[in-house]
Amino acid sequence: MTHILAIDQGTTSSRAIVFDKDMKIVASAQEEFPQYFPKSGWVEHDPADIWSTTAGTCRAAIERAKLTAEHITAIGITNQRETTLVWDKSTGEPVYNAIVWQDRRTFEFCDELRAAGHEATVTAKTGLLLDPYFSGTKLRWILENVDGVRERAEAGDLLFGTVDTYLIWKLTGGAQHVTDATNAARTLMYDIREGRWSSTMCDMLGIPMGMLPEVKDCAAEFGMSRADLFGREIPILGVAGDQQAATVGQACFEPGMLKSTYGTGCFALLNTGDTPVTSENRLLTTIAYQLDGKPTYALEGSIFIAGAVVQWLRDGLKLIREAKETQPLAEAADAEQNVILVPAFTGLGAPYWNAECRGAVFGLTRGSGPEEMARAALESVGFQTRDLLEAMTADWSETSSSDGENVLRVDGGMTASDWTMQFLADIIGAQVDRPEVLETTALGAAWLAGMKAGLYPDQAGFAANWALERRFEPEMGEELRDQKYSGWKKAVAATMSV
């Protein structure tokens, strides 16, 4: 047993990756699943799709690795965060679709709580803000709007979980209703300083606390998978929300280390050590990871639309057939045009937190075409990242690497684009480091499980194995950098004013 199976359950697809004893990828499998948009600003998943694609890709990855379950030491899980599920504890039947983290249907309730003066309490307890992004208001919506659900919940018949909890429940055949501290910290119901579910928050939201799972460390015993799934029972030993797993996978173990992950959205996390830093710039205070009962905290900036803007070019505008086509288009764009795309398709995340605004394009001319739209889409990711980094620097200035240089470690699908990463380095005016292993989210989950199993090294040993594939140095002049960023800020202001 010298391999780890990492489950990476994401917003648009489920993946499974098999890592060997040296933390190298042996095989992987990935499967997309449908997105449902019942109303403007609403985003849902079918829980059956989440489960079937997860189980299917796990089997496929093990088979492609030419292994059996006998070779798998443990399972690690990382998942899309905040996405909310409720199911019957006896039958396992969901009472409603999973409400996805991008969903904005609860913005009016968030406004009501804010108007009633509750946001200071929310931030003090959870480190979060009153926004539809988080699980708590989504859970309340299900309780209030699905017939009979509140009564069943109060009777103790229903369970709540984020995706990790749901997958563990399914993997263990209903034997375990658990989560880890990083996922709990994103629910709007967990006190990140006290390390327990908050009765104050649950009362505020009207949530029966009996629905909530047990909270564990990121490396812990989460139960055994059913023998019939993969051929034998396999222990689940590592769990972390996707952005925290990427933080671990990037070996950002020292205070001041900073990473940004570019998937469907973009999420930057700054390790602040054992100190939960309260943001003055509408960033989130969260748990980066928790080991041996000790939480390590982070400041986080969340962008809702990053890779999703490329999907929009493909599926919405049909300007491209594959994501990789955006780079040559961007390279061919007219340098004299200054098209700016604000991808507020589901509102704007940090540091704006505007749930109601929607996307906009500025600077179009008769000569604007697919090339300029592709460049604007890719540039929007860099602009939004700069928004986050400026807010982080204002909150906590110790954002540098061990050698004292400003550096951003990046991962996720979009980082494969050299053009996008070079623009990112240019617009933030700092070095951007791309690692050899881009699957850092899955790697983080694998390391947590493998470390707990005794197969992988401790934090210091793992950090020593981190390897740089390419460093992007800023090449853009300061005057042009500031000019372009000023145009972005004006475009955001105009978008939010509509």
N, C-alpha and C positions, 0 to 999 in steps of 0.2 A: 504494500500500500504506500506508494510514493507519489501520488498525484492528488491535486485538489480540483474540485469542480466548482467553478465560480458562476453563479447565476447573476446576470445583469439585466434586470427587468426595467425597461425604459418606457418612455412616453409613446413612442411610435413602433417599437419592436421589442422583442425579448431575445436575449442572447445567452448562450452558455459557452464557457471557455474552460478547457482543461489545461492546467498548469502542471509542469513536472516538478521534481524535487529541487531544481535550480531556479524555479519561478519563471521558466520559459514556457511560451504558449506551444502546446502540442496540437490542439485542434479546437475548432469553434463551430458554432452553428447559430444562425440568426433568422428570425421570422418576423415580418411586419404584421400588424393587425389593424383593423379598421378604427378610425376616429369618428365619433358621432357628435354632431353639432345641432341639437334640437332647436335652439334659439340663438340669436345673436349673443355672443359672449359666453355661451354655454359649451362645455366640452365634456364628453363622457366616454367611458370604455365599457365594454361588456366584460364582466368578471370572468366569464367562461373563456373569452379570448386570452385574457391575461394568463389564466391557468394552463390552457391547452398549449399555447405557444411556449410557455416556460417548460412544461413537462416534455414537450416534443423536442425542443432544442437541447435539453439535457441529454436525452437518449441519443440524439443525433451526434452531439459532440463526443460522447463516450465512444460511440461506434466509429466515428471518423478517426479517433485517436487509436483505434484498434485495441481498445481496452475493454474490461468489464468492470462491474461495480466492485469486484474484489481488489482492483487496483486503486480505488478512490479512498483516500484517507479521511476526507471530510468535505463538507459543502460550506461555501461562503456565499452570502446573499447581499447584493446591493440593489437598490430600487429607486424608481421615481418617487420623490417625497410628496407629502401633503395630499396625494390622491386618496380619496376616502371611500371606504367600503363598509357596509353593514350586512351581516348575514345571520341566519338562524343557527343557534348553537347546536341544535339537534340534527337538522337536516343538511346544514351547510349551504342552504339556498339563499342567495343574495336577495335583499328586499328591494333593491334598486340598482341601476347601473353604478359603476364607480364614477364618482365626480372628480375630474382631473384637476391637478394643481393649477392649470391655466384658467379654470372656470371662474367667471366673475358674477355669478347670479346672486351672491349674497352681499353685494356692495351697499344696498340700501340698509340692511341690518347693521353692517359695519358703521355706516354713517350715523345710525341711531345711537349705537353704543358710544361713538366718538362725541356726539352732541350731548350725551348724558354725562360726559366727563370721565369715561372709563379707560381711555387709552394709557394714561399714566400708570394705572394699576396693571394693565395688560403688559406693558413694557417692563415694569419692575419685576413681575412674576416670571414672564416667559421670554423676555428679551426681544419680543416680536412687536409688530404694529397691528393695528386694526385694519386688516385687508382681507378680501375674499380668498387670497392665495392659500391661506392656512386651513388645516383640516377642521378645526372646531366649528366654524360657522357653516361649513358644508355638512357636517354631521347634524347640526341643528336643523338645517334645511330638510334633510331626509326625515328627521323625527317629526317635523311640523307639516310636511307636505305629502308624505306617502301614507295612505290610509292604514290605520291600525298600528303603525310602527311605534309611535310613542308608548302606547299601552303595552305592547309586547316588550319594548325595551325596559320599561319600568317594572314589568313582571319578571325580568331577568332572563328572557328568552332570546335576546339578540346580542351580538358581539360587534364591536367596532374594531377596525384595524386600518392602518396604512398598508401599502402593498406587501411589505415584508411580513407583516403579521398574518395577512391572508395567505400568502404563499407557505409560510411555516405551518399554519393550520391545515392547509391542504396536503403538504408534504408529510406531515405527521399523522394524517388521518383524523384530525380533530383533537389530538392528544395535547397540543400545546397552543395556548393563547398568549403570545409573548411578543415583545418588541425590544429594540435597543434604545439607548439614551439619545442617539442622534435623531432617530425618527420621532421619538416621543417629543423631542425639543421643537418639532415643527408643527405640532398639533394645535397650539394656542391653549393647551390644557395642562402643560407640564411646567412645574417650577424648576428652572434650570439651576438655581442656586441651592435650593433645598433637596433637589434630586428626587422628587416625587410628584405624583399627580396633584394638581391644585384644586382643592374644594372650592376656593374662591372663584376660580375661572369656570369650573364646571357649573356652579350655581349661576354665574353670570350668563352662561350660554344655555342653561337648561339641559345639561347632559347628565344622565344617570351614571354614576361612577362605576357601577357594576359592569358596564359595557367595556371598560378599558382594560387593555392587556397588562401583564406583568412586564416591568422594565428591567432589562439586564445590561451588562457591559457589552461593548462591541465584540469582544472575544469572550465567549461564554458557551455554556451548554444549552442550546435552544431546542433540543429534542432529536429524535431519530426519524429519518425518512422511512416511509412504509417499504417493506421488503418487496412488495409486488411492483413498485414503480421502476426500480433499476436493477433488481436481481438480488439485493440484500439491503438490510438496514444500513444507512450511512449517517453518521452524526453531523448535525448542523452546528458549526462552531464559530462562525463569524457573521456579523450583520452590521451594516452601516448604510445610511442613506447615500444616494449616489454622489452628492458633492462632498460629503465627508469621506466616503470611500476613496474618491479621487485625491483628496488632501492626504490621506494615508498613503495611497499609491504613489504620490509625488514625494513621499518622505518629508513632508513639511512638518517636522516634529519640533522645530525650534521656534520660539516666539520671534515674530518678525518675518517669518517665511510666508510667501504669498503664492497662491495658485489660482488659475482661472480655467474652467472647463467649458468647452464649446460643443454642446449637443443641441437638442431642440431649443433650449434656452442657454444662457451663459451665467455662470455662477463663480464669483471670485470670493475666496476665503483667505483671511489673514489670521494666522495663529497668534493669539494673545496670551498663551500660556495658561496659568491657573487663575488668571484674572478675567472675570467677565466685564468687558469694557462697554459702557453705555454710550451709544452713538448720539452725537449732536447733529448728525447729518442724515438721519432717517435710514441708516443701515441697520442690520439685524445683529443682535447678540445671540450667539448660538453655541452649541457644543460641537467641537471639531471631532472629538472621539473620546471615549471613556474606557480606560483600562484599569483593572484592579481596583475598581470602585472610585477612581479619581478622574473627574472630567477635565479635559483640556478645552479651553474656550476659543472662540473665533469671532471676528467681525465678518459679516457676509453681505455682499451685494448681489441682488438677484435681477437678472434681465430675462424677461419672459420669452423674447423672440431673438434667437441667434441662428442656428441651423434651420429653424423653421422658416426663416425668410427665404432661404434657398428652395425649400420645399414649395413655398408659395410661388416662386418663379417657375417651378416645374409643373405643379399641379393646378395652381390658380391661373396664372397668366400664360402657361404653356410656352414660355420662352426658351426653355431648355428641356432636354430629355433626361439628362443625368446631372448630378450636382457638380461633377468635375468640369462641366462645360463653362461654369461661371468664371474660372480663372482666365482662360483665353479671351473671353468676352470682355472682362474687366481690363485686361492688358490692351485691348484694341479700342477702348473708349476714348472719345474725344477729350483731350486734356483741357480744351478751352471751355468745356461745359462743366457746370457745378451742380449736378443733380443730387439732391439730398432726400433720402428715404427715411422717414421716422416709422419704424415697424410696430406701431402701437395697436396691433391687431386685436389684442385682448387687454388693452390698457398699457400703462407704463409701470415698470417695477422701480427698483431703487435707482437713484435717490428721490424719484418723483412721487411714486405711489399714487398714481392717478388711474383709478379703475374705469373711468367713464370715457376717456379720450380714445380715439381710434386712429389708425394709420393715415399718413399723409405723404405726398411727394411734392417737393419744391424744386424750382429751377428748370422745369421742362421747356424745351424749345421744339421747333419743327424738326430739328435735326436729332432729337433724342430718340434713341432706339434701344434694342436689347443690350447693346454694349454698355450704355450709360446706366441702364437699370441694374445690370449685374454689378457694375462697379459700386453704385449707390447702396445696393443690398449688402455687399461685403464690407464697405466702409462703415455702414451703420453699426456693425458689430464692434469695430474699433472705437468709434465715437462713444458707444454705450459703456465700453470697458473703461475708457478714460473718465467718464462720469463716476464710475465706481471707485477708481483708484484715487481720484481727487478727494472724494468723500472720506475714504479710508485714511489717507494721509492727514486730513484735517482732524480726524478722531484720534489717531494713534500714529505717531510719526516714525516708529521703528519698523519701516518696511524695506528691509534690505537683506541681501544674502550674507553668508558668513564672512565674505571678504569685504563687506561694506558697500558693495555696489548695488544699485537698484536693479532688481531682476524679477521678472514674472515667469513662473513655470506654467506652461500651458499643456492642455491635453484635450481630447475629444475629436470628433470627426472633422471639424472645420480646420483643425491645425495642420492637416495634410496639405492645405493650400499655402504654398510659399508666398504668393502674392498677398493673401490675407494676413499672414503673420508679419510680413514686412511692413504692411500698412499699420498693423497694430503697434509694432515697435516705433514706427515713425510718429504716430499720433499721440502715443503716451510718452515719447521721449525717453524710453528706457529699454534695457535689454529684455528680449523674450527668449526663453529657453524651452526648446522642444525636446522631450526625452526620447530615448530609443524605443521604449514601450509606450505607445499611444493609448493602449487599453488600460490606462491607469485606474479607472474606476473598478473594473473587474480585478485588476491586480491588487488593489487595496482590500477588496473582499477576500480574495484568495490568501493574502498574507495574514489577515486577521484569523482566518480558519486554520491556516497552516502553522502559524505561530502558536495558537492555542493547542494544536495537536502535537507540537514538538517537532514538526517537520521543517519549519522555516526559522531563520534567526530572529533575534530580538530586534528592537527598534534601531539600535546602533548598527547592527549587522546589516539590516535591511537598507538603512540610509546609505551605507557604504557601497551598496550595489547599484544605487541610482546612477544612470548613465545618460549623458547628454548626446543627442543626435545632431542638433544644430542650434546655434545661437544667432538670433537676428538682432543686429545693431541698428539704432535709429540713423537714418540717412537724410531725412527731410529737414530743411532749414527751420529755425525757430519761428521766423516770421510767417512762413507758409503754414506751419503747424498751427499756430495761433489763429491765423485767418480762417483755416478750414474748420477748426473747432468752434470759433465764434459763429460761423454760419450754421453749424449744427445746433448750437444753443438757441439761436433765433428760431430755427425750424421747430425745435421742441416747444418753445414758448408759444409759437403760433398754433401748433397742434393742440396743446392743452387749453388754448383760449376758445376753441370752437365749441 
